[in-house]
Amino acid sequence: MTPNPPEKPPAPNPANGDLDSLSSVRAILLAEEQQRLREIERRLASIQHQLETEKENLEKQSGELYKEQQHLNELLHNTQNQVYQLQTELEILRRKAQSDSEGVIARVSPILGDMIGRSIRDSRDEMAEALGPVMGEAIRVQIRDSRKDMIEALYPVIGETVQRAVSEFAREFQRNIDARLRQTFGPQGMLRATLARLRGVSPSELALRDALPFTIREIFLIQHGSGLLLAHSHPGSHEVADSDLIGGMLTAIRDFAHDAFGQGNEEKELEEIQYGDQRIIIQSGRAAYLAVVIQGVEPEGFRAVLHKFISELHVKYESAFKNYRGDPASLPNLQPKLARLVMETTGGQTISGPMSRQKKVGLALAALFAILLAGLACFYLQFTIALYPIAFPSKTPTVTTSPTATPTYTSTPSATPSATITPSRTPTATITPTLTFTPTHTPTPTATFTPTFTPTPYPAYAAANVWVRSAPNFETRRRIVLLKGTPLIVLSAYGNWLEVEWQTPSGVQRGWVPAIWITLREPIPSQRITLTSTP
Amino acid sequence: MFNVVQKKICLLGDFAVGKTSLMRRYVEGRFDDKYLSTIGVKISRKTLFRDYGQLNLLIWDMTGGDDIGTQARASYLRGASGALVICDLTRHETLTVFERYASQMRALNPHTPLVLVGNKVDLIAERVIMDADLRLVSNSLGSEQFFLTSAKTGTNVEDVFTYLAEIVEKQE
């Protein structure tokens, strides 16, 4: 509520001269206020001016903003249009994918494969973790729903795996058979084979049984109850770090089995544990037991051997076994005995570990020495062969002659037994062979003789049924058929023809055949082949 | 000559008193927060180096509680050189059953040293078994000393096994 203004004083009369004085008084009294008023008016004007400027600016900015808004509206509109278009395209694609899944798979597959490949390469573990459960489930579902397809799909892989395993086994089997065959020819092997035969086991069955692989991987000698390890042997070179823990665990398992299944029968024992292709055979004694880790099928009487071994150990060391409190000094060294048991039961077949460095070096040196020795032997052999003709010149005349030639030699014997004869040959000889031989007759001045020389025999056989000709060419008459496989002696060679001799029921036959039908057991030296000339 | 001596040590105690955790803390130096209730038996080795060579403690951690056949457990006790009888300081009933474990052990191995261990000492607010109770039980076991341990923090874990190893060695 606004309060009522106070009553105004009576206005002065302006008709008189008081007006000027009033104005003067007013001017004096209100000078300061007037000054202030003017100042305020000036400020007001300034502010008004400023306001107008601001207003103009604002108008200008609002105009710009309006334009911006327009532009943004346009953009929004365009974007909305694009989104709508994309949604439409997506919908079309979705419908297409539903109707044409094959096509989509074909288009996506190459990219998908690349993506998966890259993911597997970059983050293998994550992929395995992500896919593992799904794959397992997928395989289960697939097997349940389309078992036949799964079998067909997996068959090549499984088939190959099985094939590889079987071939590996076959190789091992073969090696064992070879090893056994080498051992069979001893008196013990013979006796065993005979005994087996008497019992109705054929040698092949016996060999098959023996060839089944069997190896001992480890032997533990463990104290009853406490499970403390008394001795341990591992025939291969692989070191077992936890043998004492294994001893304890075996004892626990054995005790558990006894308590669970023994039903109060103290005689019953856990005799065997199988894990994969390995088995642990347990042979118990009164104070200790043997646990033998084996691979393959144990030989006949293996358990009897173990029983005998543990019994013998007990005879000697039973009190030591019973009183054993973990200090090995209170026990004899039983490791060599275990090693010997392994050797006896496997015949030395143990799992061989990786070769030591020393062994490798030794083996390499031995191989080097063997190579050196072989090289020296080869050199010596070559040297001997090369020197042989010089050291022992051939005394057998070597003749390369025409097939129809029946040389008549006219010799002019001299008094010395050794003679060099230059025969003149008739009728068609084109080569004059030089024969060097030592005649065995006592020459008489008038003697004319035909030397009988032994042709150098080159054993051979007929590679096929082939016609034998009387001369080394195809124009001559075909005499007889030489049957395939007939053993022959090659007497001489002429170009691509060979003169051969062979035995028939009617006597020795001789003739020429093309060399391609003859298989030589050793090559004919080139100097003994007549290469040119016409027969 | 380097000598390797083996000693079988058993961990006895009711279900979930912390036997396995104590063993893990001692052998592997860590506490597994995931709860592991032992089924049957688990054997671990701790090697201690001595003047004469090394001492391998084969620690048999056995299932506690009545739910597993006690006969099987009895067979596991054979040949033990020493044992820790463990109770949970937050559960009074775990102390009252010690008599059963002690008598089982003594029946099979008459002179085997037994050491009482109160585990989970880190749970101060929840503790219900006091030192006086433990002293009483420990005396009845024939042991002068008992240990308060925590597998979680590692308190006294090393000490209790070292103590047992020493008295086992002395006794032998």
Interface residues (C-beta under 8 A of the other chain):
Chain A: Q223 H224 G225 S226 G227 L228 L229 D242 D244 L245 G248 M249 A252 D255 F256 H258 D259 A260 R325 G326 D327 P328 A329
Chain B: N3 V4 V5 Q6 K7 K8 G40 V41 I43 S44 R45 N56 L58 W60 G69 Q71 A72 S75 Y76 R78 G79 A80 S81 E172
